[in-house]
Protein backbone atom coordinates (compact mmCIF):
# COMPACT_ATOMS: atom_id res chain seq x y z
CA UNK A 1 0.00 0.00 0.00
CA UNK A 2 0.99 3.63 -0.44
CA UNK A 3 3.22 4.35 2.59
CA UNK A 4 1.87 7.91 2.75
CA UNK A 5 -1.72 6.82 3.51
CA UNK A 6 -1.13 6.41 7.28
CA UNK A 7 -0.25 10.11 7.43
CA UNK A 8 -3.88 11.04 6.74
CA UNK A 9 -5.91 12.04 9.79
CA UNK A 10 -9.57 11.02 10.20
CA UNK A 11 -11.88 13.39 8.33
CA UNK A 12 -13.71 15.89 10.60
CA UNK A 13 -17.06 14.16 10.15
CA UNK A 14 -15.59 10.79 11.08
CA UNK A 15 -14.22 12.42 14.23
CA UNK A 16 -17.68 13.88 14.86
CA UNK A 17 -19.25 10.43 14.51
CA UNK A 18 -16.79 9.11 17.08
CA UNK A 19 -17.54 12.05 19.40
CA UNK A 20 -21.26 11.18 19.29
CA UNK A 21 -20.73 7.46 19.74
CA UNK A 22 -23.00 6.06 22.45
CA UNK A 23 -25.11 9.23 22.72
CA UNK A 24 -28.88 9.12 22.21
CA UNK A 25 -30.07 12.67 21.53
CA UNK A 26 -33.08 14.05 23.39
CA UNK A 27 -36.16 12.63 21.56
CA UNK A 28 -38.15 15.74 22.45
CA UNK A 29 -36.34 17.57 19.65
CA UNK A 30 -36.21 16.80 15.95
CA UNK A 31 -32.67 16.61 14.58
CA UNK A 32 -31.13 19.75 13.07
CA UNK A 33 -27.68 19.58 11.52
CA UNK A 34 -25.46 22.62 11.17
CA UNK A 35 -22.44 20.36 10.83
CA UNK A 36 -21.70 19.75 7.18
CA UNK A 37 -21.48 22.53 4.59
CA UNK A 38 -23.89 20.92 2.14
CA UNK A 39 -26.30 23.37 0.48
CA UNK A 40 -29.96 22.56 1.12
CA UNK A 41 -31.68 25.20 -0.98
CA UNK A 42 -33.63 23.92 -3.97
CA UNK A 43 -31.74 23.17 -7.17
CA UNK A 44 -33.00 25.51 -9.92
CA UNK A 45 -35.45 23.69 -12.19
CA UNK A 46 -33.96 25.11 -15.41
CA UNK A 47 -30.61 23.46 -14.61
CA UNK A 48 -32.27 20.10 -14.02
CA UNK A 49 -34.15 20.49 -17.29
CA UNK A 50 -30.93 21.25 -19.16
CA UNK A 51 -29.55 17.93 -17.92
CA UNK A 52 -32.68 16.06 -18.98
CA UNK A 53 -32.55 17.67 -22.41
CA UNK A 54 -28.92 16.64 -22.82
CA UNK A 55 -29.73 13.02 -22.02
CA UNK A 56 -32.43 12.99 -24.66
CA UNK A 57 -30.14 14.46 -27.33
CA UNK A 58 -28.14 11.31 -28.11
CA UNK A 59 -25.35 10.86 -29.06
CA UNK A 60 -24.34 14.10 -27.30
CA UNK A 61 -25.90 12.83 -24.09
CA UNK A 62 -24.58 9.57 -22.62
CA UNK A 63 -23.69 7.82 -25.85
CA UNK A 64 -20.16 9.15 -26.27
CA UNK A 65 -16.95 9.53 -24.28
CA UNK A 66 -16.42 13.10 -23.08
CA UNK A 67 -13.18 14.97 -23.74
CA UNK A 68 -11.06 15.64 -20.66
CA UNK A 69 -10.70 19.26 -21.73
CA UNK A 70 -14.48 19.68 -21.99
CA UNK A 71 -16.55 21.00 -24.84
CA UNK A 72 -15.53 24.41 -26.23
CA UNK A 73 -19.00 25.75 -25.38
CA UNK A 74 -18.48 24.88 -21.71
CA UNK A 75 -15.13 26.63 -21.57
CA UNK A 76 -16.64 29.62 -23.32
CA UNK A 77 -19.24 29.67 -20.53
CA UNK A 78 -16.44 29.77 -17.95
CA UNK A 79 -14.76 32.67 -19.75
CA UNK A 80 -18.04 34.56 -20.10
CA UNK A 81 -18.71 34.20 -16.37
CA UNK A 82 -15.20 35.37 -15.47
CA UNK A 83 -15.72 38.43 -17.66
CA UNK A 84 -19.13 39.22 -16.17
CA UNK A 85 -18.15 38.56 -12.54
CA UNK A 86 -14.58 39.90 -12.45
CA UNK A 87 -14.14 41.89 -15.66
CA UNK A 88 -11.49 39.43 -16.88
CA UNK A 89 -10.59 38.58 -20.46
CA UNK A 90 -9.24 35.03 -20.67
CA UNK A 91 -8.59 32.53 -23.43
CA UNK A 92 -11.16 29.80 -22.70
CA UNK A 93 -9.18 27.07 -24.48
CA UNK A 94 -5.87 27.84 -22.77
CA UNK A 95 -6.77 29.38 -19.43
CA UNK A 96 -9.76 27.33 -18.23
CA UNK A 97 -10.50 23.65 -17.60
CA UNK A 98 -13.60 21.84 -16.28
CA UNK A 99 -13.27 19.86 -13.04
CA UNK A 100 -15.57 17.58 -11.10
CA UNK A 101 -16.08 20.04 -8.29
CA UNK A 102 -13.40 22.12 -6.58
CA UNK A 103 -12.59 19.37 -4.06
CA UNK A 104 -11.43 16.99 -6.76
CA UNK A 105 -9.39 19.73 -8.37
CA UNK A 106 -7.77 20.92 -5.14
CA UNK A 107 -6.44 17.42 -4.62
CA UNK A 108 -5.36 16.61 -8.17
CA UNK A 109 -3.80 20.02 -8.82
CA UNK A 110 -1.45 19.43 -5.91
CA UNK A 111 -0.42 16.06 -7.34
CA UNK A 112 0.47 17.86 -10.56
CA UNK A 113 2.42 20.71 -8.99
CA UNK A 114 4.41 19.15 -6.16
CA UNK A 115 7.80 17.65 -6.97
CA UNK A 116 8.65 15.49 -3.92
CA UNK A 117 12.19 14.94 -5.26
CA UNK A 118 13.09 18.62 -5.55
CA UNK A 119 14.76 18.89 -2.14
CA UNK A 120 18.50 18.41 -2.02
CA UNK A 121 18.52 17.71 1.72
CA UNK A 122 17.47 14.23 2.91
CA UNK A 123 14.33 14.44 5.05
CA UNK A 124 13.75 18.03 3.99
CA UNK A 125 10.45 17.64 2.16
CA UNK A 126 8.93 20.35 -0.01
CA UNK A 127 6.24 22.37 1.73
CA UNK A 128 2.61 23.11 0.92
CA UNK A 129 1.50 26.13 2.92
CA UNK A 130 -2.12 26.47 4.02
CA UNK A 131 -4.26 28.50 6.43
CA UNK A 132 -5.09 27.19 9.90
CA UNK A 133 -8.04 26.52 10.33
CA UNK A 134 -8.47 25.07 6.86
CA UNK A 135 -10.35 22.76 4.49
CA UNK A 136 -8.96 19.29 5.14
CA UNK A 137 -8.29 18.50 1.46
CA UNK A 138 -5.37 20.95 1.57
CA UNK A 139 -3.55 18.79 4.10
CA UNK A 140 -4.43 15.45 2.52
CA UNK A 141 -3.41 16.51 -0.97
CA UNK A 142 -0.05 17.76 0.33
CA UNK A 143 0.69 14.58 2.27
CA UNK A 144 -0.18 12.25 -0.61
CA UNK A 145 1.90 14.34 -3.01
CA UNK A 146 4.92 13.69 -0.81
CA UNK A 147 5.05 17.20 0.65
CA UNK A 148 4.78 18.44 4.22
CA UNK A 149 1.95 20.82 5.20
CA UNK A 150 2.88 24.07 6.90
CA UNK A 151 0.04 25.65 8.89
CA UNK A 152 0.06 29.46 8.90
CA UNK A 153 -0.76 31.13 12.21
CA UNK A 154 -4.18 32.80 12.45
CA UNK A 155 -4.86 36.38 13.42
CA UNK A 156 -7.89 36.51 15.77
CA UNK A 157 -8.06 40.28 15.34
CA UNK A 158 -8.83 39.76 11.63
CA UNK A 159 -11.41 36.99 12.02
CA UNK A 160 -8.70 34.32 12.05
CA UNK A 161 -7.32 35.31 8.65
CA UNK A 162 -3.85 33.86 7.96
CA UNK A 163 -0.94 35.89 9.30
CA UNK A 164 1.37 35.63 6.29
CA UNK A 165 3.99 37.82 7.97
CA UNK A 166 4.49 35.10 10.58
CA UNK A 167 5.88 32.67 7.98
CA UNK A 168 9.70 32.52 8.07
CA UNK A 169 11.67 33.02 4.86
CA UNK A 170 13.13 29.53 5.27
CA UNK A 171 9.59 28.16 4.95
CA UNK A 172 8.80 30.19 1.82
CA UNK A 173 12.07 28.95 0.30
CA UNK A 174 10.84 25.33 0.58
CA UNK A 175 7.28 26.09 -0.50
CA UNK A 176 6.03 24.67 -3.79
CA UNK A 177 2.34 25.43 -3.41
CA UNK A 178 0.26 27.83 -1.31
CA UNK A 179 -3.43 27.28 -0.62
CA UNK A 180 -5.53 30.37 -0.04
CA UNK A 181 -9.27 30.35 0.63
CA UNK A 182 -11.16 33.59 0.15
CA UNK A 183 -13.90 33.78 1.31
CA UNK A 184 -12.46 31.51 3.97
CA UNK A 185 -13.75 28.24 5.36
CA UNK A 186 -14.68 28.34 8.24
CA UNK A 187 -14.14 32.02 9.05
CA UNK A 188 -15.70 33.80 6.06
CA UNK A 189 -12.78 36.25 5.90
CA UNK A 190 -12.10 37.90 2.50
CA UNK A 191 -8.58 38.80 1.35
CA UNK A 192 -8.03 42.45 0.34
CA UNK A 193 -5.89 43.55 -2.60
CA UNK A 194 -2.93 44.39 -0.34
CA UNK A 195 -2.84 40.81 0.89
CA UNK A 196 -2.92 39.45 -2.64
CA UNK A 197 -0.04 41.74 -3.59
CA UNK A 198 2.01 40.40 -0.70
CA UNK A 199 1.43 36.81 -1.82
CA UNK A 200 2.16 37.55 -5.48
CA UNK A 201 5.44 39.20 -4.49
CA UNK A 202 6.36 36.14 -2.43
CA UNK A 203 5.41 33.83 -5.30
CA UNK A 204 7.62 35.82 -7.70
CA UNK A 205 10.49 35.67 -5.25
CA UNK A 206 10.29 31.99 -4.29
CA UNK A 207 8.53 30.44 -7.30
CA UNK A 208 5.61 28.67 -5.63
CA UNK A 209 2.14 28.24 -7.16
CA UNK A 210 -0.89 29.83 -5.53
CA UNK A 211 -4.05 27.67 -5.54
CA UNK A 212 -6.96 30.00 -4.79
CA UNK A 213 -10.04 28.21 -3.46
CA UNK A 214 -13.01 30.49 -4.25
CA UNK A 215 -16.02 28.18 -3.96
CA UNK A 216 -17.83 30.56 -1.55
CA UNK A 217 -17.37 33.67 -3.69
CA UNK A 218 -21.05 34.16 -4.54
CA UNK A 219 -22.46 34.09 -1.00
CA UNK A 220 -21.65 37.41 0.63
CA UNK A 221 -23.28 39.94 2.93
CA UNK A 222 -21.86 43.26 1.83
CA UNK A 223 -22.85 45.20 -1.28
CA UNK A 224 -19.43 44.67 -2.85
CA UNK A 225 -18.65 41.07 -3.93
CA UNK A 226 -15.44 39.44 -2.69
CA UNK A 227 -12.26 40.08 -4.64
CA UNK A 228 -11.11 37.05 -6.64
CA UNK A 229 -7.50 35.96 -7.06
CA UNK A 230 -7.40 36.48 -10.82
CA UNK A 231 -9.22 39.79 -10.43
CA UNK A 232 -6.58 40.90 -7.95
CA UNK A 233 -3.83 39.79 -10.34
CA UNK A 234 -5.35 41.77 -13.20
CA UNK A 235 -5.72 44.89 -11.04
CA UNK A 236 -2.02 44.59 -10.23
CA UNK A 237 -1.06 44.26 -13.91
CA UNK A 238 -0.47 40.49 -13.79
CA UNK A 239 -2.57 39.62 -16.83
CA UNK A 240 -0.72 36.36 -17.49
CA UNK A 241 -1.81 35.09 -14.03
CA UNK A 242 1.69 33.68 -13.51
CA UNK A 243 1.77 30.88 -10.92
CA UNK A 244 -1.91 31.43 -10.05
CA UNK A 245 -4.74 28.94 -10.39
CA UNK A 246 -8.25 29.84 -9.20
CA UNK A 247 -10.78 27.12 -8.43
CA UNK A 248 -14.54 27.48 -8.19
CA UNK A 249 -17.66 25.35 -8.50
CA UNK A 250 -21.43 25.31 -8.81
CA UNK A 251 -22.02 23.52 -5.51
CA UNK A 252 -22.55 26.60 -3.34
CA UNK A 253 -23.29 29.16 -6.05
CA UNK A 254 -26.11 27.17 -7.66
CA UNK A 255 -27.05 24.58 -4.98
CA UNK A 256 -25.62 21.74 -7.06
CA UNK A 257 -23.30 19.75 -4.75
CA UNK A 258 -24.46 16.46 -6.23
CA UNK A 259 -23.58 17.46 -9.78
CA UNK A 260 -19.86 17.81 -8.99
CA UNK A 261 -19.12 20.57 -11.45
CA UNK A 262 -16.64 23.41 -11.40
CA UNK A 263 -13.66 24.84 -13.23
CA UNK A 264 -10.12 26.03 -12.77
CA UNK A 265 -8.58 29.04 -14.49
CA UNK A 266 -5.34 30.96 -14.55
CA UNK A 267 -1.74 30.34 -15.66
CA UNK A 268 -1.91 28.71 -19.11
CA UNK A 269 1.43 26.95 -18.70
CA UNK A 270 0.32 25.24 -15.50
CA UNK A 271 -3.07 24.34 -16.97
CA UNK A 272 -1.40 22.66 -19.96
CA UNK A 273 0.47 20.35 -17.57
CA UNK A 274 -2.63 19.89 -15.45
CA UNK A 275 -4.60 18.82 -18.53
CA UNK A 276 -1.93 16.23 -19.27
CA UNK A 277 -2.28 14.89 -15.73
CA UNK A 278 -6.08 14.86 -15.98
CA UNK A 279 -5.97 12.94 -19.26
CA UNK A 280 -4.48 10.02 -17.34
CA UNK A 281 -6.42 10.74 -14.16
CA UNK A 282 -9.72 9.73 -15.82
CA UNK A 283 -11.81 12.65 -14.63
CA UNK A 284 -13.63 13.89 -17.74
CA UNK A 285 -16.94 15.60 -17.05
CA UNK A 286 -20.09 13.86 -18.29
CA UNK A 287 -21.65 15.52 -21.35
CA UNK A 288 -24.98 15.91 -19.55
CA UNK A 289 -23.26 17.61 -16.61
CA UNK A 290 -21.48 19.88 -19.07
CA UNK A 291 -24.81 20.88 -20.62
CA UNK A 292 -26.36 21.62 -17.24
CA UNK A 293 -23.23 23.54 -16.22
CA UNK A 294 -23.43 25.78 -19.27
CA UNK A 295 -26.97 26.67 -18.27
CA UNK A 296 -25.96 27.35 -14.67
CA UNK A 297 -22.94 29.54 -15.43
CA UNK A 298 -25.01 31.55 -17.88
CA UNK A 299 -27.66 32.62 -15.39
CA UNK A 300 -27.27 35.04 -12.46
CA UNK A 301 -30.89 35.48 -11.36
CA UNK A 302 -30.90 32.24 -9.37
CA UNK A 303 -27.59 33.22 -7.74
CA UNK A 304 -29.05 36.54 -6.57
CA UNK A 305 -32.07 34.72 -5.13
CA UNK A 306 -29.84 32.20 -3.39
CA UNK A 307 -27.70 34.95 -1.86
CA UNK A 308 -30.84 36.73 -0.60
CA UNK A 309 -31.95 33.55 1.18
CA UNK A 310 -28.64 33.35 3.01
CA UNK A 311 -28.71 37.05 3.91
CA UNK A 312 -32.17 36.72 5.45
CA UNK A 313 -31.14 33.61 7.35
CA UNK A 314 -27.93 35.08 8.75
CA UNK A 315 -29.67 38.33 9.71
CA UNK A 316 -32.17 36.36 11.80
CA UNK A 317 -29.83 33.78 13.31
CA UNK A 318 -26.72 35.83 14.15
CA UNK A 319 -28.37 38.22 16.66
CA UNK A 320 -29.99 35.30 18.52
CA UNK A 321 -26.68 33.51 18.93
CA UNK A 322 -24.81 36.71 19.77
CA UNK A 323 -26.89 36.96 22.96
CA UNK A 324 -25.02 33.99 24.46
CA UNK A 325 -21.82 33.33 22.47
CA UNK A 326 -19.19 35.42 20.72
CA UNK A 327 -20.24 35.43 17.08
CA UNK A 328 -20.67 37.98 14.31
CA UNK A 329 -21.76 38.17 10.69
CA UNK A 330 -18.90 37.01 8.43
CA UNK A 331 -17.78 38.80 5.28
CA UNK A 332 -19.00 35.93 3.12
CA UNK A 333 -19.69 32.18 2.99
CA UNK A 334 -22.39 30.27 4.84
CA UNK A 335 -20.62 29.50 8.12
CA UNK A 336 -20.69 31.09 11.54
CA UNK A 337 -17.35 30.73 13.35
CA UNK A 338 -18.29 31.17 16.99
CA UNK A 339 -16.38 31.32 20.24
CA UNK A 340 -18.19 29.29 22.91
CA UNK A 341 -15.85 30.04 25.81
CA UNK A 342 -15.44 26.42 26.85
CA UNK A 343 -14.27 23.00 25.63
CA UNK A 344 -15.69 22.99 22.09
CA UNK A 345 -15.87 19.20 21.90
CA UNK A 346 -17.81 18.94 25.16
CA UNK A 347 -20.05 21.81 23.96
CA UNK A 348 -20.74 19.97 20.69
CA UNK A 349 -21.40 16.65 22.41
CA UNK A 350 -23.70 18.05 25.10
CA UNK A 351 -25.62 20.25 22.64
CA UNK A 352 -26.29 17.18 20.53
CA UNK A 353 -27.32 15.08 23.53
CA UNK A 354 -29.65 17.66 25.07
CA UNK A 355 -31.04 19.57 22.09
CA UNK A 356 -30.37 17.35 19.04
CA UNK A 357 -28.45 20.07 17.19
CA UNK A 358 -25.24 19.14 15.39
CA UNK A 359 -22.37 21.61 15.03
CA UNK A 360 -18.69 20.98 14.28
CA UNK A 361 -15.91 21.51 16.84
CA UNK A 362 -13.49 24.13 15.57
CA UNK A 363 -10.48 22.05 16.61
CA UNK A 364 -11.51 19.41 14.04
CA UNK A 365 -10.88 21.99 11.30
CA UNK A 366 -7.42 23.04 12.46
CA UNK A 367 -4.12 21.60 13.64
CA UNK A 368 -1.94 22.12 16.67
CA UNK A 369 0.86 24.38 15.45
CA UNK A 370 3.39 26.42 17.38
CA UNK A 371 1.75 25.57 20.69
CA UNK A 372 -1.96 26.05 20.00
CA UNK A 373 -4.94 24.92 17.94
CA UNK A 374 -6.78 28.02 16.62
CA UNK A 375 -10.06 26.09 16.59
CA UNK A 376 -9.99 25.44 20.33
CA UNK A 377 -12.98 26.96 22.10
CA UNK A 378 -14.80 27.51 18.80
CA UNK A 379 -17.49 25.81 16.74
CA UNK A 380 -18.48 26.04 13.08
CA UNK A 381 -22.14 26.26 12.15
CA UNK A 382 -23.25 25.78 8.54
CA UNK A 383 -26.49 27.71 7.97
CA UNK A 384 -27.50 25.60 5.01
CA UNK A 385 -30.98 24.45 6.02
CA UNK A 386 -34.05 26.64 5.51
CA UNK A 387 -34.49 29.76 7.61
CA UNK A 388 -37.08 28.32 10.01
CA UNK A 389 -34.90 25.33 10.84
CA UNK A 390 -31.79 27.48 11.36
CA UNK A 391 -33.73 29.88 13.60
CA UNK A 392 -35.03 26.92 15.59
CA UNK A 393 -31.45 25.65 16.00
CA UNK A 394 -30.37 29.11 17.18
CA UNK A 395 -33.10 29.15 19.85
CA UNK A 396 -32.01 25.72 21.04
CA UNK A 397 -28.34 26.75 21.20
CA UNK A 398 -29.31 29.87 23.15
CA UNK A 399 -31.32 27.78 25.60
CA UNK A 400 -28.49 25.28 25.93
CA UNK A 401 -25.93 27.96 26.76
CA UNK A 402 -28.24 29.60 29.30
CA UNK A 403 -29.04 26.24 30.90
CA UNK A 404 -25.34 25.42 31.11
CA UNK A 405 -24.59 28.73 32.85
CA UNK A 406 -27.04 28.06 35.69
Secondary structure, DSSP 8 states (H G I E B T S, - for coil): --TTGGG----HHHHHHHHTTT----TTS--EE-SS----S---HHHHHHHHHHHHSTTSSSSS---TT--HHHHHHHHHHHHHHH-----HHHHEEEESSHHHHHHHHHHHH--TT--SSTT---EEEE-SS--HHHHHHHHHTT-EEEE--EEGGGTTEE-GGGS-HHHHHHEEEEEEESS-TTT-----HHHHHHHHHHHHHH--EEEEE-TTTT-BSSSS----HHHHHHHTT-TT-TTEEEEEEHHHHTT-GGG--EEEEE-HHHHHHHHHHHHHHT----HHHHHHHHHHHT--HHHHHHHHHHHHHHHHHHHHHHTTSB----SBSSEEEEE-SS-HHHHHHHHHHHH-EE-EEGGGGS--BTTB-TTTTEEEEE--S-HHHHHHHHHHHHHHHHHHH-
